[in-house]
Amino acid sequence: MNILIIENSSTLSQLLSKTLSAYGYNVTLDNKDFNNKRLVDKKMFDIFLISTNLEKGVTQDLLKYIIEKSSQSKILGICNKGSWIEKVEFLKKGGDDVLTYPFPIQELLARIQSLMRRPKNYLDENIYIGDFVLDLQEKTIYKDDKDLEIRKKEYELFEYLVRNEGRTVSRCELLDHVWDYRQYVGSNTVDVHINRLRDKLEDKEIIKTVHGIGYQLNNSKLKHHRHN
């Protein structure tokens, strides 16, 4: 699960990041400057942890943007000062929950898990990345409005890489998340599917091999693509 933390306090950001990373979450840090807007546009994050105490109006602007661009994501406010008024305002503007700092880590984890179980009133059924569109409902990939006729495992493989853009994903992790661990699959299963996927995506450089580790989306290739 990918989490974006937007917090001006570097001390609190680092504390949250180290804790959540230790529990297996992929964490990205940001502040009021919102440097990761591009990744939000691509719907890369499952949940946002946003400070309710940013400069006046900044938190509300961030909420509005995230709800517009990544409506399927959940938003948890982190309040480390102020009164109940800031919490109520955060919820009124579209936040899903608010947690007051300091809090036990078990409560933070429980709140995150609870939020991820809640359905949203509206789910965006597409992910846009470069020239590719991933239809989350139909499990289909389009390029320039062309259906690439991707098989189920090939689709799941690409979606997992897309959702983890910016980091190298190991073969073991791909086997764990894309294939049923109870079924036997050969050691070269991932490599075979990656090669097929490159062919069907009509771009052999879109997925980069990181020798000895695994695979990663090629950002230098993607930056030449248009972003929706």
N, C-alpha and C positions, 0 to 999 in steps of 0.2 A: 504494500500500500504506500502511495506517495503522499507526503505531507509537506505543505509549505507553511513555514512559520513567519509571520510578519510582526516583528517586535523591535522597538528601538533600543531596548536594554540588551546589550551584548551578553551580560551575565546571565540573564534569564533565558535568552535565545540558546546559548551554549548548554545550559543546564537541560532545557527541554530537548534539544537536539541529541545530546549524549544519551539521555534516558530513553527516548523513543527509538534511537538507533539500536540500543542494546536489546530492545524487544522486537527487532526485525523490521522496523519501519524505515523507508527511504525518506530522509529529511533534507529539505532545502531551506536555507535561511534567507530572509529578506527584511527590509525595514520600510520606513515611510516613503523611500524613493522608488519602491516597487520595481526593482531591476529585473524581476522574473515575469514581467507582463507577457512576454512572448510565449513562455511556456504555459501560462494561463490560457492564452488564446488557443493553444493546441489541446487544451483539456488534459493536461498532464497530471493534475493533482486530484486525489480522491477526497482529501479533507484539508481545510485551511484552519490554522490557529492564528487568530488576529488579535492584537492588543486593542482593548477598548479605550486605551489612554493615549493614543497618538495625538498629534496636533489637531486643533479644532477643525472638524470637517473632513480630515484625512481618512479616518476610519469609515465614515459614511460613504465617501467616494470609492474607497476600496470595495466595500460591500456591494455597492451598486454595480461596479465593473465586474466583479467576480460572478455575481448572480446572472448578469447578462451574458458573460462569455463562457461560464462553466457551471451551468445551472444544475447539473447532476451531482456536483460536489457538495459536501457538508461543511458548515462554517461554525467553528467553536471560538467564542470570545474568551480572551484571557484578561482578567481585570486585576491589576495589582495596586490600584489606588482609586479614589473617587467614591461616589455614593451609588445607591441603587438606581439613581436616575440614568447614569451611563449604561448600566446593564439593560434597563428597560428600553432605552433608545436603540441599543444594539439589536435587540430582539425585534423591535418594531421595524427596523430597516432591513430585516431579512436574515439576521443571524439565527442559527438553529439552537444554540445553547450558549451559556456563559458560565465560566468557572473562575472563582476568586482565588488569587494567589496570596499566600502559600497554600498548597493543597497536597495531600498524599498522592504519590504517583499512581497508586491503585485506583484512585478516583478518576484521574486523568485518563488512564487506560480504559476504565469502565465507561466513561462518557464517550470516548472515541468509538468504542465497540457498539454502544447503544445508538449513536448517530448513524453508523454505517448500516444498522438494521432498519432504520427508518426509510420508508419510501419518500421520494420527492413528488410533489404534485406534477412536475414536468421533468421528463428526462430527455435530454438531447441524445438522439440515437445515432449520431455521427461523430467521428473524430477526424479532424482535418490535419494533415501533415504534408507539407510540400504539395506535390501534385496528386497526392493520394487521399482518398476518402474511405474511411472504415465505417461500414454500416454495422452498428453494434447489434441490431436486432436480427438482421438477415445473415450476419457473419460473412459479409462480402466486402471485397476491396475493389474500388474503382480508381481508374487513372484516366484523367481527361474524359470523364463520363463513360468510360469503357469498363464493362465488367471483366475483371481479370480471371474469372473462373478458378478461384482458389479453393483448394480442398480444406476441410475442417481444421486439421492439425496445422496446415500451412497458415491459415488465417489466425489461429490462436497463437502461433509462434510469432507472427508479425505484430499482432496486437500487444503481446507481452513486451516485445522489444520497443514498440512505440511508447508504451506506458512507462518504460524505464529509460527513455531517451536521456543521454548524457552520462550514462555509466555502462560499464562492461558487464554483461550478464554471462555467468559461467554455464557450461554445458549441464552441470549437475542441477543448477537452479532451473534451467529450461526443462529438463526432464521432470523435475519435481512439480513444476507449475503447469506444464502443457500436456504431459503424459501421465497416465494413471500409474503411480508408483507400485501398485499391486501387480501390474502386468509386466512381463519381461520384455524389454526392448534392447536391441543391440547397442553396442557402445558407439556405433557410427550413425545412429538414428538422427541425432540433431544435425550432423554435418550433411547428411543426405537431404533432409528437408530444407535446410538453408540453401543448398545449391538449387533445388527445385524452385524455391521461393524467389531466388534471384532471377531465374529465368522467367518466371511468370510475371514478376514485377517489371520486367523489361529494363532492368538496370542492375548489372552485376556489382556495382560499386556502392549500392545503397546500404548494404549490410557489410560491415567491416569485420574481418577476422582479427581477433587479438590473440596472437599465438600463445599457446600454453594456458589460456584463460577461458576464452569464449567468444562472444560476439557483441557488437555494438552498432547502433545506427550511425551512419557516416554523416556527421553534422556538416562537414565541409561540402558534401554533396547536396544536402538539404537546403543550405542557405541560398542556393541558386534557384530553388523552386519558389513558386508563389505561395503565400500563406493566406488562408481565409480567416 
